Amino acid sequence: MSDSAHTRKLAAILAADVTGYSRLMAQDDAGTVRMLEESRTVFHKRIDAHGGRVINMAGDSVLAEFPSALEAERCAMEVQTTLSDKNATVPTEKRMLFRIGVNVGDILQQPNGTIYGDGVNIAARLENLADPGGITISGTGYDQVKSRIEANFDFIVEQAVKNIPEPVRAYRVGMGGVVWKPVSARRPRRILAGISVIVILLAAAALSV
């Protein structure tokens, strides 16, 4: 691949796949394909909503590119929340659970839109570290979103990633009961709640006089 055949740039990459896809297909191939198509629709909608671009949805995988780590992470959170809601009425053994990895790194883009590079490879490795229905984000991504999204970020450890020379910092994103919203969107509620408490305390004090 010559330099003139590709563009080098920094991008946020989301990589996802289904946990136990072969098992699900063996149990109910028609039902699994239907759930996969429904899940792909969710990915498409959320990726578009966050300014991303679908690169590939081959098999049970999803690969998408975003202009920022913040949009990639918001997309990942919203996808997992939506899919979790859909799975609530599905028997445990039939649930389609995606693992998602998010990374920010250098990529090579061909004229046809295909992307390569360590940025993509690390996102794919991080996906393998994610829990079923969960998200793992790289240290480079975490550094950009940690103060801008209200979520639980648990440092795993520096992971030795196949074919990557340096260890990669990896963080597990907490999904338990969290309503995914930007920090800035949630602060006014806290302020209003604080004001309400003060008003109640002042009223109680006045009545006791």
C-alpha positions in Angstrom: 0.0 0.0 0.0 1.7 3.2 -1.1 1.4 6.6 0.7 -0.7 8.0 -2.1 -3.2 5.2 -1.7 -4.3 6.0 1.8 -4.9 8.8 4.3 -3.3 8.7 7.7 -5.3 10.2 10.5 -6.3 10.0 14.2 -9.7 8.6 14.9 -11.9 7.0 17.6 -12.7 3.4 16.7 -15.6 1.2 18.0 -15.3 -2.5 17.6 -18.0 -5.0 18.7 -19.1 -8.6 18.3 -21.6 -11.0 19.8 -20.7 -13.2 22.7 -21.4 -16.9 22.0 -22.7 -16.2 18.5 -22.0 -19.8 17.3 -23.9 -21.2 20.2 -26.9 -19.0 19.5 -26.9 -20.0 15.8 -26.8 -23.7 16.8 -29.8 -23.2 19.1 -32.0 -21.1 16.7 -30.4 -19.8 13.6 -33.5 -18.0 12.3 -34.2 -16.3 15.6 -30.5 -15.4 16.0 -30.3 -13.8 12.5 -33.5 -11.8 13.3 -32.0 -10.6 16.6 -28.8 -9.7 14.8 -30.6 -7.6 12.3 -32.5 -5.8 15.0 -29.2 -5.2 16.9 -27.6 -3.9 13.7 -30.4 -1.4 13.3 -29.7 -0.1 16.8 -26.0 0.3 16.0 -26.7 2.1 12.7 -29.1 4.6 14.4 -26.8 5.4 17.3 -23.6 5.6 15.1 -25.4 8.0 12.8 -26.7 10.0 15.7 -23.1 10.5 17.0 -21.5 11.5 13.7 -19.9 8.1 13.2 -19.4 6.0 10.1 -20.0 2.3 9.8 -17.0 0.6 8.3 -18.1 -3.0 8.4 -20.8 -5.3 9.8 -19.5 -8.6 8.6 -20.8 -11.6 10.4 -21.7 -10.8 14.0 -19.1 -7.9 14.2 -19.4 -4.1 14.0 -16.6 -1.7 13.2 -17.2 2.1 13.1 -15.2 5.3 13.1 -15.9 8.5 15.0 -14.5 12.0 14.9 -14.0 12.0 18.7 -13.7 9.6 21.7 -16.6 11.3 23.4 -19.0 10.5 20.6 -17.7 6.9 20.2 -18.2 6.3 24.0 -21.6 7.9 24.1 -22.6 5.7 21.2 -21.3 2.6 22.9 -23.2 3.4 26.1 -26.5 4.1 24.3 -26.2 1.0 22.2 -25.6 -1.2 25.3 -28.4 0.5 27.2 -30.9 0.0 24.4 -29.9 -3.6 23.8 -30.1 -4.3 27.5 -33.7 -3.0 27.5 -34.5 -5.3 24.5 -33.0 -8.3 26.3 -35.1 -7.8 29.4 -37.9 -9.9 28.0 -35.7 -12.5 26.4 -34.8 -15.7 28.2 -31.2 -15.6 29.5 -29.9 -18.4 27.3 -31.2 -16.6 24.1 -30.0 -13.1 24.8 -27.7 -11.5 22.2 -25.0 -9.7 24.2 -22.4 -7.6 22.4 -18.9 -6.8 23.7 -17.6 -3.3 22.7 -14.1 -1.9 22.6 -13.4 1.8 22.1 -10.0 3.2 21.2 -8.4 6.4 19.9 -5.4 5.9 17.7 -3.7 6.3 14.4 -5.4 4.7 11.4 -4.9 4.3 7.6 -7.9 4.9 5.4 -8.1 3.7 1.8 -10.0 5.6 -0.8 -12.9 3.0 -0.5 -13.2 3.8 3.2 -11.6 0.7 4.6 -9.4 1.4 7.6 -6.3 -0.3 9.0 -3.7 0.3 11.6 -3.0 0.0 15.4 -6.0 2.1 16.2 -8.2 -0.6 14.7 -6.3 -3.5 16.1 -6.3 -2.2 19.7 -10.1 -1.5 19.5 -10.6 -5.2 18.5 -8.4 -6.5 21.3 -10.2 -4.3 23.8 -13.5 -5.7 22.6 -12.2 -9.2 23.6 -11.6 -7.8 27.2 -15.1 -6.5 27.6 -17.8 -8.3 29.6 -20.8 -9.6 27.6 -23.1 -6.6 27.3 -20.2 -4.3 28.5 -17.6 -1.8 27.2 -13.9 -1.5 27.5 -12.1 1.7 26.6 -8.4 2.3 26.1 -6.3 4.7 28.2 -6.1 7.2 25.3 -9.9 7.2 25.0 -10.4 7.3 28.8 -8.2 10.4 29.1 -10.5 12.3 26.7 -13.8 11.3 28.2 -13.2 10.8 31.9 -14.3 14.3 32.9 -17.1 14.6 30.3 -19.2 11.5 30.9 -20.7 10.5 34.2 -19.9 6.8 34.4 -17.8 4.3 36.4 -14.4 3.6 34.9 -12.5 0.7 36.4 -8.9 0.4 35.6 -8.2 -3.2 34.6 -4.4 -3.2 34.2 -2.0 -2.5 31.4 -2.8 -5.3 28.9 -0.2 -7.0 26.7 -2.1 -6.9 23.4 -1.2 -9.3 20.6 1.0 -7.7 17.9 1.1 -4.4 19.7 4.6 -3.6 21.1 3.6 -1.5 24.1 1.1 -2.5 26.8 -2.3 -0.9 26.5 -4.2 0.7 29.4 -7.7 -0.6 29.6 -10.7 0.5 31.6 -14.0 -1.3 32.1 -17.0 1.1 31.8 -19.6 0.5 34.5 -23.0 -0.2 33.1 -24.9 -1.2 36.2 -28.0 1.0 36.4 -26.3 4.0 35.0 -28.3 6.4 32.9 -25.9 7.5 30.3 -25.9 11.3 29.9 -23.1 13.9 29.5 -22.0 15.3 32.9 -23.1 18.8 31.8 -26.6 17.6 31.2 -27.0 16.2 34.7 -25.5 19.0 36.8 -28.6 21.3 36.7 -30.6 18.5 38.3 -28.1 18.3 41.1 -28.2 22.1 41.6 -32.0 22.1 41.6 -32.1 19.2 44.1 -29.7 21.1 46.4 -31.8 24.3 46.2 -34.9 22.2 47.1 -33.2 20.8 50.2 -32.2 24.2 51.3 -35.7 25.6 50.9 -37.2 22.7 52.9 -34.6 23.2 55.7 -35.3 27.0 55.9 -39.1 26.3 56.0 -38.7 23.8 58.8 -36.5 26.2 60.7 -39.1 29.0 60.3 -41.9 26.8 61.6 -39.9 25.8 64.7 -39.4 29.4 65.8 
